[in-house]
Amino acid sequence: MAQGKNAPMFDDVGRWFQSFLHPTVLIELGTLAGCTVLAWLVVSGLRQALHRGDSRSILFGRKVLDGVLFPLTLLGLVYLAQAVLLQWIAVAAFKVAIPVLVALVVIRVGVKVLQAAFPQSPWVRPIERTLSWLAWLAMVLWVTGLLPLVLQDLDDITWKVGGTTMSVRTMIEGLVTAAAVLIATLWISSSIEARFLRSATGSELSVRKALSNATRALLLFVGLITALSVVGIDLTALSVLGGAVGVGIGFGLQKLAANYVSGFVILAERSVRIGDNVRVDGFEGRITDITGRYTLIRSGIGRESIVPNEMLITQRVENFSLADPRVWHSTVVSVAYGSDVDLVMRLLSEAALASERVLREPAPSVSLSAFGADGLEFTVGFWIADPENGLLGLRSQINLAILRSLQVHGIDIPYPQRVVHVVGEQPTTPAAWKNAVPQQTPDLPREGTE
């Protein structure tokens, strides 16, 4: 073609379409189809050999076509096939296929990395859409040959900042480089975090979480410094900014800095860990996540509390599973006076074992805890290892088993009774009884009261 080096492809639309009518295009399309099939086979084999079933995997994704590995493999095969075909024929379809695949790789890498690094952040979705539009726009400019011309025009728009001359093109290239560095940093940190936390539990999980958070913070810092250097910002000028930030942390950001420091202290000393059952400021639940700034606690009824990490350091925290994950609970039962105490204790102990959640070792315990005003009071104690599954349903199951067992053996559960004394001459007729005013004797104080 007689076009100049930077002439847009659409300057001669007829020739551009004519290149796709050449018989060699069929060879190109067949080669592209073969590259696609080969890439699918390679990724499928690697997926079966290396994939561990994690749907959040950046490389493999949920399916063969979902991860980053497929478009990357296809792009590499297409580049290799183009280099081979250029030895014999002029290519036309490859000039369109390669920019499309590059745009697809950029979009897939950016989206998968952001989803893995920030899985539940609401702002990730708009960024994904913006990245997709920018990538496809750059692809269209590349295919049409307009990209060099647009960059050249942007390079002509300049201004001076101090002693440095900057242009729009320089800023765009710096932003693209900074975004690429940060995406790579997030990818590495997400992979390290996934490997650290894959099979960790208990105290080991907290240690690995601390190492993961520290690694991510370090990599993001290095990536940010690298991105600023690539853009052309003099890092020595940031020393004044660093001093100002230090003063700001010392005064205005004390609480925020304290929460971040407390978060690393908590993860390091393991006083509370992910999975522990705790009570903080009257809120009881299970710790589901520990971040740099706060700890997330979920109660048995589904409520969640976001607790600043500083509160876990400076206030009293009840940890029900620090040394032992087993938790003791109890229920109280009253039976009528005169019941066979030994039989009642045996029945209550057997009823407590009706639930599979109740531990067999240590076994449930039954104690005659009080002589009540209406009957004998027994306390049934039992141990469980999964308090995060709730207590109300378990207690109801045990109480129903107790009720059925007592009914089968004819043991009464007493109801409150009061004795009424009539003072004065007793009436002799029904009408007189109806008009009589009974006087209720006060309840006798229970044992231990005055």
SEVO-790499 format. One line per field, with one value per residue (C-alpha): x, y, z negated. Coordinates in Angstrom, 2 decimals. Layout:
N
x <- X|...
y <- Y|...
z <- Z|...
***
This chain:
450
x <- 0.00|1.18|0.21|2.67|3.87|1.37|-1.46|-4.76|-5.89|-9.27|-7.71|-8.27|-11.34|-11.44|-7.95|-8.57|-11.63|-9.86|-7.16|-9.86|-11.11|-7.74|-7.69|-4.88|-7.38|-8.88|-5.48|-5.32|-8.82|-8.01|-4.80|-6.69|-9.23|-6.43|-4.73|-8.02|-8.53|-4.91|-5.14|-8.33|-6.66|-3.54|-5.52|-7.85|-4.86|-3.20|-6.50|-6.90|-3.28|-2.82|-6.20|-7.36|-11.02|-10.86|-13.43|-11.55|-8.38|-7.04|-5.35|-8.02|-11.27|-14.54|-14.28|-11.68|-12.65|-13.12|-9.55|-6.60|-4.63|-6.79|-6.50|-2.82|-2.13|-4.17|-2.34|1.05|0.03|-1.36|1.86|3.86|1.57|1.82|5.62|5.48|2.90|4.81|7.51|5.14|2.08|0.96|-1.41|-4.63|-6.83|-3.98|-3.67|-7.19|-7.02|-3.93|-5.26|-8.56|-6.72|-4.49|-7.58|-9.21|-6.11|-5.96|-9.65|-9.51|-6.37|-7.72|-11.16|-9.95|-7.24|-9.67|-12.25|-9.64|-8.13|-11.43|-14.12|-16.97|-16.14|-18.98|-16.60|-14.93|-17.78|-17.59|-13.81|-14.24|-16.64|-14.30|-11.33|-13.31|-14.37|-10.83|-9.31|-11.78|-11.31|-7.54|-8.05|-10.21|-7.62|-4.88|-6.71|-7.66|-4.14|-5.32|-3.48|-0.06|-1.73|-3.75|-0.66|1.30|-1.42|-1.55|2.21|1.89|-0.24|2.38|2.76|5.45|5.31|8.25|11.28|9.60|7.74|4.81|2.37|-0.96|0.69|3.27|0.54|-1.54|1.49|2.43|-1.10|-1.16|2.24|1.18|-2.04|-0.09|2.36|-0.45|-2.38|0.74|1.28|-2.31|-2.01|1.12|-0.30|-3.62|-1.76|0.38|-2.70|-4.59|-1.62|-1.17|-4.82|-5.78|-5.61|-4.91|-7.15|-7.16|-4.02|-2.16|-4.81|-4.22|-0.44|-0.83|-3.40|-0.89|1.85|-0.56|-1.59|2.04|3.05|0.23|1.05|4.75|4.05|1.56|4.11|6.84|4.42|3.32|6.93|7.78|4.74|5.63|9.18|7.91|5.60|8.61|7.82|10.91|10.66|12.99|10.21|8.02|10.17|8.32|5.01|6.16|6.88|3.43|1.80|3.72|2.41|-1.11|-0.89|0.43|-2.56|-5.54|-5.13|-4.36|-7.40|-6.91|-3.22|-4.02|-6.53|-4.02|-1.28|-3.73|-4.73|-1.16|-0.71|-3.85|-2.78|0.75|-0.01|-3.15|-5.19|-8.24|-8.30|-10.57|-13.14|-13.05|-16.29|-16.04|-18.09|-17.06|-18.97|-22.03|-22.05|-21.42|-20.54|-17.91|-14.97|-15.23|-12.51|-9.68|-8.57|-6.00|-8.57|-11.44|-12.59|-15.87|-17.99|-21.10|-23.70|-25.73|-28.82|-26.99|-26.18|-22.66|-20.65|-17.68|-15.36|-12.35|-9.18|-8.18|-11.21|-9.94|-6.64|-7.83|-11.09|-12.06|-12.76|-14.28|-12.88|-14.87|-12.57|-9.06|-7.66|-10.48|-13.09|-15.59|-18.28|-20.49|-24.20|-27.07|-30.82|-32.89|-35.74|-38.13|-39.89|-42.42|-41.35|-41.49|-40.09|-37.38|-34.27|-31.95|-34.36|-34.80|-31.04|-30.58|-33.40|-32.08|-28.59|-29.92|-32.12|-29.12|-27.45|-30.43|-28.63|-25.60|-24.08|-23.69|-20.23|-19.94|-16.65|-16.91|-20.31|-23.39|-23.79|-26.98|-27.06|-29.79|-29.18|-31.99|-35.07|-37.55|-40.82|-42.74|-40.39|-36.87|-34.68|-32.12|-29.43|-28.46|-25.02|-23.60|-20.61|-20.65|-17.88|-19.83|-21.40|-21.37|-24.33|-26.57|-27.90|-31.68|-32.40|-30.10|-31.67|-35.15|-34.16|-32.84|-35.89|-38.26|-36.34|-36.55|-40.30|-41.01|-38.86|-40.51|-43.99|-43.22|-42.09|-44.96|-42.83|-44.70|-43.34|-44.95|-46.74|-46.71|-48.92|-50.06|-51.80|-54.77|-55.75|-59.21|-59.12|-62.18|-65.46|-65.93|-69.09|-71.71|-73.60|-72.43|-73.43|-71.38|-68.39|-68.74|-68.63|-65.76|-62.45|-59.57|-56.19|-53.09|-50.16|-46.93|-44.51|-41.84|-38.41|-36.27|-33.01|-30.31|-32.72|-33.75
y <- 0.00|3.50|4.98|6.91|5.52|7.41|7.58|6.28|2.95|4.40|6.97|4.41|2.45|0.55|-0.85|-1.68|-3.77|-5.22|-6.65|-8.73|-10.05|-11.55|-15.39|-15.35|-14.01|-17.50|-18.82|-16.15|-16.94|-20.65|-19.94|-17.78|-20.56|-23.07|-20.77|-20.44|-24.22|-24.78|-22.09|-23.68|-27.11|-25.75|-23.78|-26.76|-29.03|-26.51|-25.97|-29.69|-30.01|-26.85|-25.34|-25.90|-25.06|-21.45|-19.42|-16.20|-17.36|-14.59|-16.92|-19.64|-17.96|-19.89|-21.42|-21.86|-18.63|-16.61|-16.32|-14.27|-17.28|-17.96|-14.54|-14.36|-17.77|-16.92|-13.60|-15.33|-17.97|-15.31|-13.30|-16.46|-17.40|-13.87|-14.04|-17.34|-16.20|-12.98|-15.16|-16.00|-13.72|-10.23|-10.33|-8.31|-10.13|-10.38|-6.57|-6.47|-9.61|-8.59|-5.19|-6.86|-9.52|-6.92|-4.95|-8.15|-9.03|-5.54|-5.65|-9.20|-8.55|-5.31|-6.73|-10.01|-8.33|-5.73|-8.43|-10.50|-7.58|-5.86|-8.57|-6.63|-3.00|-1.09|1.22|-1.64|-1.98|1.60|1.28|-1.95|-0.25|2.73|0.44|-1.50|1.63|3.04|-0.24|-0.62|3.04|2.56|-0.59|1.25|4.03|1.43|-0.53|2.56|3.97|7.09|6.36|7.79|10.92|11.45|10.97|13.40|16.06|15.49|15.85|19.36|20.51|21.46|23.64|24.32|23.26|24.91|23.96|20.94|21.00|18.58|17.57|15.80|12.79|12.57|12.64|9.97|7.72|8.27|7.42|4.27|3.19|3.94|1.95|-0.99|-0.95|-0.81|-3.60|-5.77|-4.96|-5.85|-9.10|-10.15|-9.21|-11.01|-14.16|-14.07|-13.53|-16.39|-18.73|-17.64|-18.00|-21.04|-23.68|-21.66|-21.87|-20.50|-18.78|-19.65|-17.79|-14.61|-14.75|-15.29|-12.49|-10.14|-11.18|-10.76|-7.25|-6.22|-7.64|-5.84|-2.52|-2.89|-3.83|-0.98|1.46|0.20|0.25|3.81|5.02|3.27|4.76|8.27|7.83|6.66|9.67|11.91|13.30|14.16|12.06|14.37|16.96|14.58|14.95|18.15|16.39|13.49|15.85|17.43|13.99|13.08|16.17|15.38|11.85|13.19|15.52|14.96|11.25|9.89|7.61|6.35|5.64|4.00|1.69|0.58|0.02|-1.85|-4.04|-5.21|-5.71|-7.86|-10.00|-10.33|-11.24|-13.27|-12.17|-12.36|-14.38|-14.96|-17.53|-16.61|-16.01|-12.74|-10.13|-6.50|-3.55|-5.75|-7.23|-10.97|-12.87|-14.55|-12.69|-13.10|-10.71|-8.56|-5.68|-2.99|-0.54|-2.58|-6.04|-7.51|-9.46|-11.39|-12.40|-15.60|-13.75|-12.29|-8.82|-7.53|-5.08|-3.10|-2.62|-0.27|-2.16|0.35|-0.72|-4.31|-3.08|-0.49|-2.05|-5.27|-8.08|-11.45|-14.19|-17.38|-19.49|-18.13|-21.21|-23.66|-23.44|-25.37|-23.31|-24.33|-23.56|-24.63|-24.83|-24.97|-27.43|-27.68|-30.88|-31.51|-32.28|-36.01|-36.95|-39.60|-37.42|-40.11|-40.91|-37.23|-36.64|-39.65|-38.54|-34.99|-36.22|-38.46|-35.68|-33.34|-35.87|-35.75|-33.09|-34.00|-30.59|-31.45|-32.86|-36.36|-35.46|-33.69|-35.23|-33.21|-32.58|-32.43|-30.74|-30.13|-26.41|-25.11|-25.95|-23.67|-22.35|-24.63|-27.57|-28.93|-26.97|-28.86|-27.24|-29.17|-28.13|-29.12|-28.26|-27.31|-26.57|-24.51|-21.49|-19.61|-21.78|-20.23|-21.33|-20.80|-23.74|-26.02|-25.08|-25.60|-29.05|-30.06|-28.65|-30.56|-33.78|-33.11|-32.44|-35.66|-37.74|-36.38|-36.91|-40.51|-41.29|-39.45|-36.74|-33.47|-30.03|-27.88|-24.63|-21.75|-22.38|-19.99|-20.65|-18.40|-17.91|-16.54|-14.34|-14.04|-15.94|-18.32|-17.78|-20.49|-19.72|-19.48|-15.80|-15.03|-16.87|-14.76|-11.50|-12.58|-10.80|-13.24|-12.16|-13.57|-14.32|-12.85|-15.20|-16.53|-15.25|-17.67|-18.97|-16.32|-13.32|-11.10
z <- 0.00|0.74|-2.60|-4.77|-8.01|-10.14|-7.59|-8.95|-7.60|-6.65|-4.25|-1.52|-2.53|0.75|0.36|-3.26|-2.40|0.63|-1.63|-3.34|-0.01|0.82|0.71|-1.87|-4.44|-4.57|-5.62|-8.32|-9.61|-9.66|-11.53|-14.06|-14.58|-15.08|-17.59|-19.47|-19.66|-20.68|-23.37|-24.72|-24.88|-26.59|-29.20|-29.83|-30.47|-32.78|-34.58|-35.29|-36.41|-38.47|-39.33|-42.94|-42.39|-43.57|-41.62|-42.51|-40.75|-38.51|-36.04|-35.71|-36.83|-37.10|-33.61|-30.88|-29.12|-32.30|-33.55|-32.34|-31.13|-28.04|-26.33|-27.28|-25.74|-22.65|-22.23|-22.42|-19.87|-17.50|-17.69|-16.93|-14.02|-12.57|-12.63|-10.73|-8.14|-7.38|-5.80|-2.89|-2.81|-3.83|-6.76|-7.13|-9.66|-12.15|-12.16|-13.62|-15.76|-17.72|-18.92|-19.88|-21.90|-23.57|-24.62|-25.89|-27.94|-29.48|-30.41|-31.76|-33.85|-35.31|-36.12|-37.65|-39.75|-41.13|-41.90|-43.75|-45.66|-46.57|-46.35|-47.98|-47.23|-45.51|-43.61|-41.72|-39.21|-37.83|-37.52|-35.55|-33.11|-32.70|-32.05|-29.42|-27.54|-27.55|-26.36|-23.48|-22.50|-22.37|-20.30|-17.75|-17.44|-17.02|-14.33|-12.34|-12.53|-14.36|-17.60|-16.53|-15.20|-18.38|-20.53|-18.37|-18.76|-22.52|-22.69|-21.26|-24.24|-26.82|-29.91|-32.46|-36.11|-37.83|-35.77|-34.14|-30.82|-30.74|-28.01|-27.91|-26.29|-29.07|-31.72|-29.95|-29.51|-33.17|-34.34|-32.19|-33.55|-37.14|-36.66|-35.21|-38.13|-40.70|-38.95|-38.98|-42.67|-43.55|-41.57|-43.44|-46.85|-46.13|-45.06|-48.21|-50.40|-48.76|-49.24|-52.87|-53.87|-51.80|-54.54|-57.69|-60.77|-64.30|-65.51|-62.31|-60.33|-62.35|-61.83|-58.10|-57.93|-59.57|-57.13|-54.22|-55.29|-55.81|-52.43|-50.63|-52.32|-51.42|-47.80|-47.36|-48.78|-46.44|-43.50|-44.27|-44.52|-41.25|-39.52|-40.69|-39.41|-36.03|-35.73|-36.31|-39.75|-41.78|-44.91|-46.85|-46.75|-48.72|-51.85|-52.80|-52.16|-54.32|-57.20|-56.85|-56.80|-59.97|-61.73|-60.51|-61.88|-65.18|-65.64|-63.39|-62.57|-66.02|-66.13|-62.59|-63.16|-66.51|-64.83|-62.19|-64.76|-67.00|-64.07|-63.52|-67.27|-67.46|-64.53|-65.89|-69.51|-68.63|-71.64|-69.37|-66.18|-63.22|-64.34|-68.06|-69.93|-71.85|-73.68|-73.16|-74.60|-75.22|-71.69|-71.44|-68.28|-66.17|-64.58|-60.81|-59.64|-60.99|-58.77|-59.35|-60.78|-62.24|-63.29|-62.03|-64.55|-63.48|-66.07|-66.04|-64.71|-61.72|-63.04|-62.36|-64.43|-63.08|-66.06|-65.76|-66.55|-69.21|-71.27|-71.33|-72.77|-75.31|-76.57|-78.25|-75.78|-76.71|-74.50|-74.95|-72.79|-73.37|-75.14|-74.37|-71.60|-73.75|-75.49|-78.47|-78.54|-80.79|-81.16|-84.39|-85.02|-88.02|-89.10|-91.84|-95.39|-96.00|-92.61|-92.35|-92.29|-90.93|-88.10|-87.28|-87.08|-84.82|-82.49|-82.27|-81.43|-78.65|-77.27|-77.00|-74.68|-72.29|-70.23|-68.14|-68.88|-72.57|-73.25|-74.68|-76.32|-78.69|-79.31|-80.32|-84.04|-86.16|-89.57|-92.15|-92.26|-94.53|-96.59|-94.87|-96.19|-93.84|-93.28|-93.00|-90.60|-88.49|-86.34|-83.20|-81.92|-78.56|-76.35|-72.66|-70.18|-67.63|-69.40|-66.09|-65.01|-67.66|-71.05|-70.96|-68.66|-70.64|-73.97|-72.53|-71.27|-74.70|-76.53|-74.23|-74.90|-78.66|-78.47|-76.55|-78.89|-82.05|-80.61|-79.67|-83.24|-84.91|-86.55|-87.02|-86.28|-89.02|-88.48|-91.00|-94.08|-96.84|-100.20|-101.10|-104.79|-105.71|-108.85|-111.12|-111.32|-108.44|-106.33|-106.37|-103.15|-99.55|-99.37|-102.44|-100.96|-97.82|-99.79|-101.99|-101.36|-101.42|-102.71|-101.05|-103.24|-101.97|-100.26|-102.50|-101.57|-99.63|-100.90|-100.76|-100.87|-103.69
***
